[in-house]
Amino acid sequence: MLPIFIWTACSKKISVASHGLAAGTNSVALPPPLPKKLSPHDTYGKHLKDAGFGNTAMGSTWLKNGDESIGKALKVTLPYQEEGYFAAEKVQATALQFNASRGEEIHINISKKPEINFKIYIDLFRQMANSSPALIASADTSGAKIDFEVDSTGVYILRLQPELLSSGEYTLTIASAPSLSFPVSPSGKPHIGSYWSDPRDGGGRKHEGIDILAPRGTPAIAAANGTVTRVSENKLGGLSVYLRPDGKNYTLYYTHLDLQLAHNGQKVMVGDTLGLVGNTGNAAGGPTHLHFGIYTDNGAVDPFPFVNIRSKDPKAITAPAELLNTTARTIKECNLHASPDKKTSVIAILPLHTIIAVNAATGDWYKVTLPDGQPGFLACNMVAKPNNLHMLTLKTKRPLFAAPDSTIAAHKTLLSAGNRVSVLGVYKNYSLVDNKGETGWINN
């Protein structure tokens, strides 16, 4: 498993008196702070700059595209899987955005072909409210895996970027899983009957936990390795047990027990029985269940993501792989979506024969890029190879551009009047044409 690099900033005041120096003596010069550990991606970027490649067109584009891809991240839901291709002749970076809740574990896996001489940098960021995204974890594909426990509910961004002049295919999977085991034995066929924030006492308060229904006497079990910090009884919860997981900053609360079987200070392992499900406290007379809560120094948090057992697999990829890493076109007017779901927001309405680059496939969708660099998702049945649409005879001399933007694109050649070209597709006021095997853009 790859190491996960995590950075934190801290500051510390050092008292002169604590070092045995009398008042009035010269101040102690503190050592300079240790340099921040660079991620594999940033280390590679630094090597490019140090070698002088940062000022070349390709090197500067690699650095710029890596930064800009974060702001163009496309929205996906977990679990998610895509198959894609990075081409050596292109300078590419791609990013995906997803929501994650505190208590979940995010598992990111990537496989690639070829295994050698093709490295992809993987960076996970958390979107911050009033600042740039914060780097949470990084790796390269020598190990191809990141496991990360979410400690703050929010939006996360995953960036993939290959090294320069390397090409290959990859399969990316992003999945989530609970960070704790389920706290009631499966022998009782437990199920959740009430969730976080459900109204209580006629709406006078909100539920600070989840209620897990199970028959009386079903074992309530340790959801983590840890220490029992308290075994007690109170009017609201009845018989209760508190468990502090090892290395965590929160406490698990088990209550409405019929019988407590743990004792203060007891070390327990996942699956050890702490008590038996009942309906003591204010649950008396109602259905037997375990009230399960999680408390931090700042109060209760929703325990559901911590124990939510997800068995759902990513949607099978059915979009034809033959179009990956190709230039294609739309076969009818269609919507470019921000997510691979027709119910999600529309980025743009693409006219018939719009040229797009197919970068990856997920489910029955393609992840594509428009000629101006805008990414998005298209339903795979809206996309086809850009075969000859019609022949066009040029009436005047026409420059053949490398991109559909005459203000910035280089001239590939100058086409003569009377030249016949094959029109492959369009984008805005330009047509993509084939001139005897050389493709490029001309003004319409």
N, C-alpha and C positions, 0 to 999 in steps of 0.2 A: 504494500500500500504506500502511496506517495506521502511524503511529509506535507502537512498543511501549515503554511506560514501564516501566523497571526501577529499583527502589530498592535501595540497599545502605546499611547503616549502618557508619560507620567512626569511629575516634577516633585522634588523633595527639598525641603529646607534643612540645612545642617546648622545646628547651634554651635557657636564658637565655644561656649562654656562647656558643652558636652565633650569637647576635645581637650579639655583641661587648660584652656588658654584664658588668661586673666583679661578683664576688661581693659581696653586701651591698647592691647597688642595688635600687631598687624593682622589684617584679615587673611583667612586661608583661601588660596586660589583653588577653586574646584576644578576637577578634571573635565575636559570637554565631554559632551554627551557621546555615547557610542553611535556610530553611523547606523542608519536604518537599514535593515536587511532587505535587499532587493528581491522582488519576485523573479521567477525564471523569465517571464516576459520582459520585465524591466532590465534584467541583466543582459538579455539579448539586445534590447534597444540601446543600452549603454555601449555594448561592444560595437554596434553599428556606428555610433557617434565617434567612439574612440578611434575606430579604424578609418574614419573619414567618409563612411558611407551615408551618414546622417544628412549630408549636404547634397547627395546625389538625388536625382529624380525618383529613383526606385526606393532608396532608403527613407527619404523624407515622406514619400507617399505611404510607406509601411507604418511609420510613426503616426502620421496624420489619420490614416484609416483606423488604426487601433483605437485612437482616442474618440474619433467621431462615431464609430460603431456603437459605443455605449449609449449615445443619445438617440440612436436609431433602433434600439432594441425592440424586437417584435414580441407581442404578448402570447404566452402559451400557458396551458394548465397542466398540472402534473397528475399522473405520470405522462411523460412526453418522450418520444423517440423520433429521430430523423436520420436519414442516410444522405450524405452529401459528398461533394468533391471539391477539393482545392486544386487549382491549376497553377503550374509553375510560372506560366506567362502572365498571370494576373496577380495583382497585389491585393489580397482579400482579407477581410475580417468580418465576423458575424457575431451578433449578440441576441440573446433571448431574455425576456423578462417574465418573472412568475411571482406569485404570492406565496408566502410561507408563514406559518404560525409558530409562535414559541412552543417548544416541546416536541416539534417534529425533527426528524433527522433527514437531511437531504443527501441523497446518494447520486453522485455524478460519475458515470462510466463512459469511456470512449475507447473504441477499438479502431484500428486503422490498417490500411494496406497501401504501400508496403510497410513492413514493421521497422525497417531501418532507413536512414537517410530521408525521413519524413517526420518532422516534429511539429506538433500543434501545442501552442500555449493555451492553458485553461485558467481563466481568472473569474472568481466569484465576487461580486460587489453587492453591498446593501445600499439601496436608495435612501439618501438622507433628506430630511425635510428642507433644510435651508443651506445645503452645501453640496459639493460634488459627491458622487457615490463613493462609499468607503470600501477599500479592498478588504475582503474577509478571508479569502483562501486562494492559493495559487498552486499550480503544478504544471508540468509538461507531460507529454504522453509517453515518457519512459516507463511510467507506472500506470498512467491512464485512469486514475481514480481519485475522487475527492469525497470524503464523508464529513458532513458538517452538521452539528447540532444547533438548531435555531434558538437563539436566546432573546430574540426581539421580533415580534410580529411585524411584517412589512413586505416591501417589494424588493426582490433580489434580481440581479442581472448577471448572466453568464456570458462571457466573451470567449470566442475561439478565434485564434489567429495562427496560421502556420508561419514557419520561417520562410524567408525569401528563397525563390528559385527551387522550391520543392513542391511536389504535387502528389496527390493520392486521394483515396476515398476513406471515409470514416463513417462510423455509426455511433451516434450520441444517444445516451439514455439518461434522463433525469427523473428520479423517483423520490417519493417521501415515505417515511415510515415512522411509527411512534418511537420515542426515545425510552419509554418505560414499558414494562410488561403489563398485561391486563391484570387488574387487582382482585379479580374474583375467579375462582377455579372454574375451568370449563365443564367440570362434572355437573354443575348446576345449570348449564345452558343459559348463562346470564345474558341479559340484554339491557341496554340503556333505556330507561323510562322517562327521564327528565334531564334537561340540559342546563348549562350555564345561563344565567340571567332569566330563567323562567320565573314568573311572578310567584310570590309567596305571601301568605297572610293578607289575602285580598288585594294584592298589589302594593302592600306596605313595604315590602323589601324584595330583593331579587336573590335567586338561588346562586350560591357561591360554590358550585360544584356540579357533579353529575350523580344521578341516582341509578344504581345498577341493580335491577331486579333479579332475584334468585331465590330458590326455596330456603326456608329456615334451615340453618345448620351448614349451608354451603361454605367451604373455607374462603375467607378473605385473605389473600396472599400478598407477600411482599412483591411490589412492582419493581424493586431495585435492590441491589446490595446496599446495606446501610446499618444504621443503629436505631433501635427503638428509644426515643427520647422521653416518651411519656405514655403512661397507661392510666386512664382516668374516667370519670363519669361526670356528665353535666346535664342540665334539664333539657337543653335543646337537642343535643346529639345522643344522649344516653351513654352507653358504654363505648369508649373511644380508644384508639391507639394512634400515636404519632410516630412517623418513621422519617429519619433524616438520611437520604441517599448519600453514599460516599461521594465526596468531591463536588456536591451540589450546594446551591445557595437557597434551597427551598425545602419545605417539610411536607410530607404526605399525611393526609388526615383521613383516617378510617373511622366511621361512626355508625350509630344505630345497631351495633353488634349485639348478638344474643349472648355471646361469651367471648371474653378476652383470653387469649392463649399466649400472649407475649408478656415480657416484663421489662421494666425500665433498664436501659443500658445493654439490652440484649443485641448481639450482632446477628444479623439475618442475611440470608442469601435469597436471590430471586426465586419465588415459588414457595418459600417457607410460610407456614400458616401463622397469621397474626391473631385471628379470631374467627368467629362464625357469624354468618349473616343473620340479622334479626330485624327487630323493629322497636328498639328501645328509644327512650327520649320522647320527643314530640312526634315520632312516627308510630307510637303505640296505637294499635287498632287498625293500622293501615297495612298495605302489602309489605312483606319482608324485602329489604333491600339494603345495599351498602351505599351510604353517602360517601363519595370520594372527592376530596378537595386537595388543593395544593396552595400552600401559603409561603409567600416571600416576605422580606423585610418591608415591602411596600404594600402588603395585603394579598388578597386572594387573586389567583389567575385561573383562567379557564383550563381545566385539566383534560378536556377532550382531545386536543391534538397530541398530548403526551401518551395517550393509550389507544388512540383510534387505529384499529387494525384494518389496514387497507390491503386487499388482495387483488385489486384491479390492475391489469397489465396495460401497457401502452397500446394504443390502437395499432393493429397490424398495418404495415406499409404496403399499399396496393398501387400507388402511383407508379407507372412504368419507369424503371431505372434507366432506360435507354436515352431519356432526354436529359439526364443529369450532365452538367458541365457543357450544355449546348446553348446556342442561341435559338430561341423558338418564337412563336407568334401566337396571338389569340385567334381563335376561330370564330368568335362572335363578340359583340360588346359584352363586357363582364366587369365584375367588381374586384378590385384589389383590396384584400382585407388585412387588418392588423393582426389577426389571429386565424388559425386554420379552422374556422367555424363561420358558416354563413350568417349567423346571428350577431356576429361581432361588427365593430365599426368599419366603415368603408374608407380606405385611404384615397382611392381614386376610381373613377369609372373609365375603363380602358376601351377605346374604340376597336372595331374589327381590325385585325392584322397588326395590332400593336406588337412591336418587338420587345422581348424580355429575355433575360439570362436566367436559366434554371440552375439553381445552386444546390438544392436539397429536396428531399421528399419526406413527407410525414403523413401517415394515413393515406387518404386519397387527395392530398393537396401537394402542390409544389411551393417551396420557398423560392421566390424569384427576386430579381433586381431589375428595375427599369433602367433605361440608358442613362438617366441622370443620377443614378446611384440610389434611388428610393427603393428600399426593400418592402416586401409584403408577401402575402399568400394568395395563390390562385388555385381554384379547383382544377384538378388534373384534366378533367374532360373539357376544359376551356383552352387547352394548349396543344399545339401541333408543331411539327418541324416546318421551318420557313421555306417551303418549296416555291418555285417560280410562280408568281401571281400573274405577271404579264410582262411583255417586252416593251421597253420604252426607247424611242429614238430621240436623242437630244437635239434640240433645235439650235442651241448655242453652246459655247464652251462652258463647262461646269466643273468646279473643283470637287474632288472626292475627299470628304473629310473623314478623319478617324473616329469622330463622335458627332452626334446630332446637335452641334452647337458651333456655328461658324465663328463666334467671337473668341473661343479658346482652343478649339480643336485644330490639330495640325492638318495641312493639306497632304494627302497621300500621293495624289497625282492630279493632273489636269486632263479632264475628258474632253475630246474634240467634238465639235458640232457634227451631227450625223452618227455619232457612236451609239450603238444599240446595247442597252444594259438590261439585265433581268431584275425586276423589282421583287424583293423578298418580303418586305413589310414596311411599316411606317412608325414614326414617333413624332408627335406634334407636327411641325411643318417640314419634316424631313422624311426621306425614303431611304431604306437600306437596300443597296443594289449590289449586284454581282457583275463585275466587269472582267470577263474572261478569267475567272478564278480569283480575282481580287475584290474583296468586299469593302464597302465604305458607305458613307452617307452623302446624299445630295439634297440641296434645297428643292422643295416642291414648287 
